Amino acid sequence: MRTRRLSSRTVFSRRTEWELSPNALTRALASRRAAGGSVVDLTITNPTAVGLRHPASFFAGLLDSASASYEPEPLGLIRAREEVADYYRVRGSACDPAATWLCASTSEAVDYLLALLCDPGDAVLVPRPGYPLLDYLASLSGVRLVHYPLHFDGRWHVDLAALRERVRAEARVKAVFATSPGNPTGAVLAPAELRQLEAICAERELALVVDEVFADYPLGAARGRLPSALGARTCLCFVLSGLSKVALLPQWKLAWGVTCGPPRLVERALARLALIADTFLSVSTPAQLALPRIFAAVPEMQAQVSARTHANLAALEAALAGGAASVCAGEGGWAAVVRLPALAGLDDEAWALALLERSGVLVHPGALYDLDGCHCVVSLLPEPDAFAAGSAALAREVACRTARE
């Protein structure tokens, strides 16, 4: 009996019909490494791979003997949610443990919220430029992304008029997503912008979702604590964060969301989120029980990161000073956007390729994050000597290229 051979179009879903072939920069990087060439990686954002270290005794004391038993709570153990509430209290924000829910990552939190808020074919508004992960999460959920623009005029800000127009034009929009600080822009929602987003969402009965994973890391002109969306809200609002950035522990896979807004909507949202979370039960008991010790180590670790990012940002600005490239300053986070000169035949991918091939320095093209114009994006986490060398190479490449024009 002949077996029918199924085509990939038949077997796989349209939701996963992504372009999977490596792009030119990925191919060039692989070729350089295969040839034994050195690479200064200015794209690395893994805090465990850049010399940032927890105290030697930290991990040895994390396992609680109570982890031997398993009594799953869909929204997370109440004592763990109380630890999250204390984290916010120290930062000046009231947080109700009963309105807090745990999951494995903020990506999973977004997945929960897309399931909670959207039917297939519905839309959510997201900032542009922004991090490309949302594209994949929305695709997997059958949800459409509609972009609203961020503009830079010395600081990044939301184009509120364009956002309102998108809301009016989209009959099936269900939520507005914001990231504060943004990745990679470092854009922080000003209090007035947050109030406007809240008003738009309340008026149109939309949810507001604010990812604040980088909120503990102000940059540049930002001083003190960055503002949070947590608090009394007139619309249904979800504030997201997690250990990956807060505690530099991406491998511990624990994140959270806090629900706020009109009490009736909060109650209904939490009931549905409990069932969604109970379907997966993705958060480990050991991670939840370790939260007191983890949060106790947070100030020391965050001080290391802040010292690193501020020093690297200063080195980047000094390297580029007086040249044709400049930093589009953000107010928080671990990344910097560099505006590059628009030269004939050089888009941002060509700039990145030239820098890799001529100097062995890897940066992300701005197009990866939907940045208009000519930009590259660098992480501020690499070890300082490597970062300074990479910044100097970038400045030399800009000077060399502009001198030819």
Stockholm file with secondary structure:
# STOCKHOLM 1.0

chainA/1-405         MRTRRLSSRTVFSRRTEWELSPNALTRALASRRAAGGSVVDLTITNPTAVGLRHPASFFAGLLDSASASYEPEPLGLIRAREEVADYYRVRGSACDPAATWLCASTSEAVDYLLALLCDPGDAVLVPRPGYPLLDYLASLSGVRLVHYPLHFDGRWHVDLAALRERVRAEARVKAVFATSPGNPTGAVLAPAELRQLEAICAERELALVVDEVFADYPLGAARGRLPSALGARTCLCFVLSGLSKVALLPQWKLAWGVTCGPPRLVERALARLALIADTFLSVSTPAQLALPRIFAAVPEMQAQVSARTHANLAALEAALAGGAASVCAGEGGWAAVVRLPALAGLDDEAWALALLERSGVLVHPGALYDLDGCHCVVSLLPEPDAFAAGSAALAREVACRTARE
#=GR chainA/1-405 SS CCCCCCCHHHHSCGGGCCCCSCCHHHHHHHHHHHTTCCCEESCCCCGGGTTCCCCTTTGGGCCCGGGGSCCCCTTCCHHHHHHHHHHHHHTTCCCCGGGEEEESCHHHHHHHHHHHHCCTTCEEEEEESCCTHHHHHHHHHTCEEEEEEEEESSSEEECHHHHHHHHHHCTTEEEEEEESSCTTTCCCCCHHHHHHHHHHHHHHTCEEEEECTTTTCBCTTCCSSCCCSCSCCSSCEEEEEEHHHHSSCGGGCCEEEEEESSHHHHHHHHHHHHHHHHHHCCSCHHHHHTHHHHHHHHHHHHHHHHHHHHHHHHHHHHHHTTSSCEEECCSBSSEEEEECCCBTTBCHHHHHHHHHHHHCEECEEGGGGTCCSSEEEEESCSCHHHHHHHHHHHHHHHHHHHHHC
#=GC SS_cons         CCCCCCCHHHHSCGGGCCCCSCCHHHHHHHHHHHTTCCCEESCCCCGGGTTCCCCTTTGGGCCCGGGGSCCCCTTCCHHHHHHHHHHHHHTTCCCCGGGEEEESCHHHHHHHHHHHHCCTTCEEEEEESCCTHHHHHHHHHTCEEEEEEEEESSSEEECHHHHHHHHHHCTTEEEEEEESSCTTTCCCCCHHHHHHHHHHHHHHTCEEEEECTTTTCBCTTCCSSCCCSCSCCSSCEEEEEEHHHHSSCGGGCCEEEEEESSHHHHHHHHHHHHHHHHHHCCSCHHHHHTHHHHHHHHHHHHHHHHHHHHHHHHHHHHHHTTSSCEEECCSBSSEEEEECCCBTTBCHHHHHHHHHHHHCEECEEGGGGTCCSSEEEEESCSCHHHHHHHHHHHHHHHHHHHHHC
//
